[in-house]
């Protein structure tokens, strides 16, 4: 499994929907929507969790030099801090802080309730609840929060639409001050400035509410564009149902007739499970390599796209993939495989190449360490880490400022499809 963490990802459902980073959540336990009531602090168990976490990273971390960090010194620094911790929130803050020092954009530490919320979202069990703004958001390079989806029948639905951006919270512009933490954690109104893709910004007071993770919309959106061009956006590969949802979405598009082309939008994809990413590849590519992962000891895990799962009505349909700096982890890998296989051309901007594989270590208290343990190589044997995917057609624009029909990258993709027909 691989995730993107640096931007807005992984810790809690909030991060799964792009609201706030794991370090920020750990530092704000008192207002976290998954924060547990204070429990008796068990120092012996805390030491055990600390040592198992430190040792696992020591033994398995993908970079032998620990990404330039002296890992022995980290133990010497944090072990006395853990011994001095008086409460669970303080201990978990220290653990998240220690792991974040690796600074690889993936490795993170999740306290028990956050780990449980993540598992609930992945399984679609709906057993966890969230208090906050009932919308799926992604932080953009200009620090605004792009609205991807809004939970139906929620308090947020009247004020937010997909494509809107939140540019200020409680009067503070997000390009000057990060106030994303104010969107979650407690009930009550929060005042935001909303910038639609067309039109003037507007002020809105939105009620933060408590809702089940089962209500979060699937991370797959599909439309039929003019000239019978299909459009499929996939926001993450976190759920075990993402591949199935993508198939269903494409089949719905095909009910209205043949497609002249397909645009797959990965620009806001924050990654997720390799297996789900491969399942989506299999809808468009009939077999072949999906690349491999290599550990620091040289152990190789190869991934193969299964045969016989393609949507036959799309076999000869030209495909363009949209990608850019917001395309992370298995989203980045999807773009690399589509390009390397020759199945699609890529339009947009270079991807970040942040594609280490994570391995989960479940700890005695129910918390989970996610540690980067392997590097990715594309089907041509090239390492993607730090290099990313270079687009076939570079279109350097802030795409999140545009409505879909006005988006220069979408227009460039449609132009490539027209040339290829």
N, C-alpha and C positions, 0 to 999 in steps of 0.2 A: 504494500500500500504506500502511496505517496501523497503528500498534501503540501499546500503552500501556506505558510504561516506569517511571513513578514508583514504583508499588507493587513489583511483583515480576514483571518481564517482560522479554523480548527478548534480553538478552545471555546466550548459551549456552542449552543445553537446560534447565539449571537454572532459568533465568528464564522460559523458555517454559512450564515447569511450575510457575512461581510460587515459586521457592525464594529468590532473592536478587536485588538490584538490580544493574544494570550497573556503577555506581560501586563497589559493594562488591566485585564480581568483579575489577574492575581494580585495586583496592587490595589484593587478596589473591591475586595471581598465583601466589605460591609454592604455594598449596594448591588452585588451580583444577583441576578434573578435565580441563580442556583445555590446561593450561599446557604449553608446549613446553619441551624442554631448552634451556638457554641456548645462543644462537647468537652468532657474531661480530657485534658491533654495527656497522652501517654508517651512519655519521653523515650522509653525503651523501643516502642514501635517506630517512633520518629527516627531514631538512630538507625534502625533496621532499614527503613525506607530510604534514608539518605545513603547508606552504604551500598545498598543494592543498585540504586540509581547511578551513583558515582562509578561503581565497578562495571556495570553494564556498558556505560560509555567508554570506560577505559579499555574494555576487551573488544568491543564491536564497532566503535565509531568509525565512519568511513574514511576520515582523514587521519593518517598516522601521527601527524603533528597537531591534531585536535584544532584544526583551522587556525593555527598560530597561537594557540592557548597552552599555557603550562598547566596541564590537568592535575599534576601533583600539587601544585601551588593552590589550585582551586579547592582541593580537598582541605588543605591546611587553612585556607581562608574561611570556608563555610562550615566545617565541622564544629568549631567552637560556637559559631552563631546558632547552629541547630541545637546544640546542647543548652544554649541560653534561652531558647525560644520558650515562651510561656503559654501560648495559645495555638490552636490549630491554624487560624488565619495567618498568624505570623510565620509558622513553620511552612505552610504552603507557599507563602510569598517568597520565602528564602529558596525553596526548591525551584519554583518557576524562574526566579532570578538567576540561580546558578546555571540551569540548563540554557537559559537565553544567552548566557555569556559565550556559548559556542558560535552564535551569530551566523548560522548557516541558512536561516530563512525557513527551516523546517522543524528542527528538533524542539520539543516543548514538553512541559510537564503539566498534567491535568489532575487537579484534586478530584476526590471521588464523585461528587455530584456532577461536576462538569464532564468527567469521563462517562458517567451514566447517561447524561443528556446526549452526548455525541453518539453513543451506542443506540439510544432510542431513535434518534433521527435516522441513522443508517438503516435500522431495521424497519423503520416506519411504524413502530409500535405505539407511538403517541403517549407513552407513559410519563414523559417529562412535560413540564409547563414552563413558559417564559413570561416574564413581565417586562413589557417594553413596547416600542413602536411595532405595530403588526405589519411589517414590510421587510422584504429582502433587499438589502443594500450592498453596494460595493463602493469602496473608497477609490476615487480616481486620482491621477497624478497631481491635479490641482487642489486636492484635499476635499473636494466636494463629495457628497455621498449620492451615487446614482441609484435611483429606485429601479430595481429589476422587476419585482413583483409585489403585489399588495394582497394580504390575506382577505378573501371575500367576506363581506358582511362585517368587517372590522371597523373600529372607530377611525382608523387611518384611511379607509377607502374613500371617504368624502373629500379628503384633502390632498391625497397623493395619487399619481398615476405613473405607470411604467414609463421611463424616459425622463421624468422629472429629476431634478437634483436638489438636495438640501445643501444650501451654501452658507447658512448661518444657523446657530442654535442659541436661543436666549440672547439674541442680539449680537453675538460674537461670530465674526466671519471665520469659517473653518480654515481658510488659507493663512490665518494669523494665530488662531488658537484652536487646539483640538478639544472639542467638547462632545465627542461622540458618546462618551460614557453617560451623558445626561439623557440619552434616548432609552435607557433601560434601567431596570433595577427596582423601580417602585412605581406604584400607580400615581395617576394625576396628570395634569396637563403639562406639555412642553411646547414652547413657542419656537417655531422654525421659520426660516425664509426659504421658500421653494422657488426654484428657477425652472420653468418649463422650457422645452427645447425651442419653442416659438412663443414669443410674448414677454411681457414684463414680469419681474419677480413679484411674488405675493407673500404676505405674512399669513401664517396659519397656526392655530393652537390645536394640538392633537393630543388626545388622551392616550396615555400609556396603559395598556391593559394586559391581563393575564390570559394566555391561550395555550392550547395543547400543541406540541410539535407536530401532531398529526394534521393540523390545519395548514402547515407551511406548504405552499404549492410545489409540485414537482419542478425540478430545475431545468425543464425543457419547454420551450415556446416555439410554435411554428405558425407561419403565415404563408399565404400565396400572394406573391407580388405581381405587379403588372407583367404582361407578356408571359404568363405562366412560369414564372421563376419561383421555385420553392425557397423558403427561408427557414432555417432551423437554428435556434440559439440554445446552447447547452451551458448552464452556469456552473455546474460542478459534476463530479463523478462520485459523490459521497454516498448516495443512496444505493442500496442493492437493487433498486428497480430502475435506475437511470437508463440502462440499455433497453429494457422493455418499454419505457416511456418514449424513448427516441423512436423505436420501431412504430409504436402506435401513432405518434405524431406524423411520421412520414406517410404511413398508410392513410391517415385522414386526409393529408394533402392530395394524395393520388386518387381519392374517391371522386374528386372534381375533374379528373382527367389527367392526361400525360403532362409531365413537367418538361420544359425546355432547358432547364438548368436548375442547379441547387446551390444555395449559399449556406455554408455551415459557419455560424458565428461563434468563435471561441474567444473573443476579445475580453470577456468578463469571466472566463472559466478559471476557477481557483484550484482545480485539480480534484483528487480523490482516489478512488480505487482503480488500480490497473486493470482488474478483471472487467469492471464496467466500461472502461475506456476501450478495451479490446472488443467487448460486445458491440459497441457502437461502430468501431472500425469494420466489424464483420457484416454490418448492414450494407457497406459500400465496397468492400474489398473481399474477394473470394479466396481466402487463404494467403499464406506468406508470413514473413517475419514481421513482428511488431517490435523488434529490437531485443535488448537484453540488459540485465543488471549485473554489475560486477562488484564484489566485496573487496575490501582492502587486502584480503588474503588470496584473491584471484578466483574465488568461487563465482560461477556464472549461472544466472537464472535466465533462460531464454523464453521469450513469449511468442506464441504462434497464433495468427488469426485463424479461427476455425473456418472450414469450408462448408458450403451449402446453406449459409444463413443470409446471403445477400437478398435484398429486395429486388427481384428480377426486373421490375419496371424501371429501376434506376440504373441498370447495368450500363447503358450507353448514354446516360445523362451527364453532361459536363458538370464538374463540381469545383467550386471556389471556396476556400477556407479563409475567413477573416481572422487575423491574429495581431497581437501587439504586446506591449509591456504588461498588460493585465492578464496575459495568458500564462498560467502557471502549472508546474508539476505535470500531472498526467494530461492536462489540457495542452501543455507544450509538446508532450510526447505525441499526442494525437495529431497535431499539426505536422510534426516531423515525419511521422509515418505516412500520412496522406501525401506529403510532398515527395518523400523518398521513393514511394511506390509508384509515383507518376499518376496516382488517381486524382489528384487535385492540384491546382495552382493556389498559391498563397498571396493574399492581398493585405496590405496594412503596414505594420511596422515590425521591426525585429522583436522576437520574444526574449524573455530574460534568461532562459536556460537555467532555471532553478528546479532541478529534476531529481534530487537525491531520493532514494527509497527510504521510507520510514519502517521501523519495526517497533511493535508495541511490547512493552514490558509491564505486565500487571503486577502491582505491588500489594503487600499484605493489608494495607488499609483501604484498598479499593481504588487508589489513585493509579494513574497510568503514565508511564514515560513513553514518549514517541521520539525515537532517536534515528538520525540519518545513518544508514549502515551500508548503502550501495550506490554506485554511480550508474547512470544510464548510457548505453550505446545504441545509436539508431540502427536501422536495418542494413546500412552500409558500413557499420563498424565504427562510426564517428562518435566520440563523446560529446554530449550535448551540454553538459554542465558549464555554465559561464559563457557559452557561445550562443545558444539559442538557435532559432530558425530565422533565416533571412528571407524576407518575402520575395516572390517573383515580381510583384508590382508594388513598389514602395509608394505609399500614400500617407504622408506625414501630416496628420491633422488630429485635432482633439475631437474625436468622433462622438464622444459622449455629450457634446454640446448640440448635436443635431437630432432632429426627428429622423426616423428610419428612412422615410422617403427622400430626405434631403442629405443624407449621410454620404460624403464624398467617397468613402471606402466602399460602401454598398454600390454606389453608382459605378465605381471602377470595376467591381466584381461583375456587375451586369454587363459591362462593356466587354470584359474578357470572355464571358459566356457567349455573347453574341458573335465574337470573332471565332470562337471554337465550334460553332454549330455548322 
